[in-house]
Amino acid sequence: MALEGFKAVIAGALHDRATAAGVAVLAMFLFLTAWILGVLAAVLYLSTHLGTIGALLALAAGLVVLGVLVLWITAARNRRSAELRATTRALWAATAVNAASAILRGEPHPPQVETAHATGGTGHRSAFLIAGGLALILLALLVPGHGGKGTGAPGAGPDDAA
């Protein structure tokens, strides 16, 4: 019975995705049609003032300038996102170093902990060492170029010059 319910949920999700994809394709078709008709209307309007060739060239130049602006804005946003990721990674690495140093330089154990450790009980020192080791592993994963997804230099991206 549970398996049939699971199958129904999966079928519904797939049906919803297919429906959403169909609606997205239809919307993109309508958007593209509107764009083409708008470009044609602009060419016809400009052709009365500039001639057909002049109107086409003016519209093409306008679209090129618009494309360059979009690329420039996107590159600026990507650069800012990379800087924020590098800053966040550096802050996490500093936090891991501070946590590891605080754990590893912990206070000496009181006498009752040492006697418990000597008699076979577990002491707090091993828990501190485990936590410190985990903090150092986190540090190794967060430092750029030494593990994880780091690339070497903070803020360096795949399209940056080497």
Buried (B, 14 or more C-beta within 10 A) or exposed (E): EEEEEEEEEEEEEEEEEEEEEEEEEEEEEEEEEEEEEEBEEBBEEBBEEBEEEEBBEBBEEEEEEEEEEEEEEEEEEEBEEBEEBBEEBBEBBEBBBEBBEEBBEBEEBEEEBEEBBEEEEEBBBEEBEEBBEBBBEBBBBBBBEEEEEBBEEBBBEEEEEE
